Amino acid sequence: MDRSKPVDPNGLEASLIQIINSHHSSSLKLRESTEKAKKDGIRSARRVSELLVDSVNREVQEAFVMQKRIEMEIRALTASILQFGKQTDQWLAASHSINTAIKEIGDFENWMKTMEFDCKSINAAICNIHQE
């Protein structure tokens, strides 16, 4: 193509140049549009991933807080169980002491009845000897 010659505005060459320029222009617009859409897509994907991560992190944080609360409750319950165990041991010891004391009272009562019977027997024997 020789540029020194004037181009006929109605000629084939002018039409081809116009088509090439039009194609080039539309290709640039399409490329810009595609690049903009790509950047928007990346930005949207980044935002979605940030929202998902925030959501998951929030749930993980809530689970962590609940786990800490549960651990604190477990410690409190363990302390209560130990306290109740000690109190139960004290009650068992006290009831054992009471049972032992009651047995001793019963043994003492039996001993007293035996002694009373023996004393009555001795008294009856002495009375019988004295009357003879």
Beta strands, then each sheet from edge to edge (+ up, - down):
end
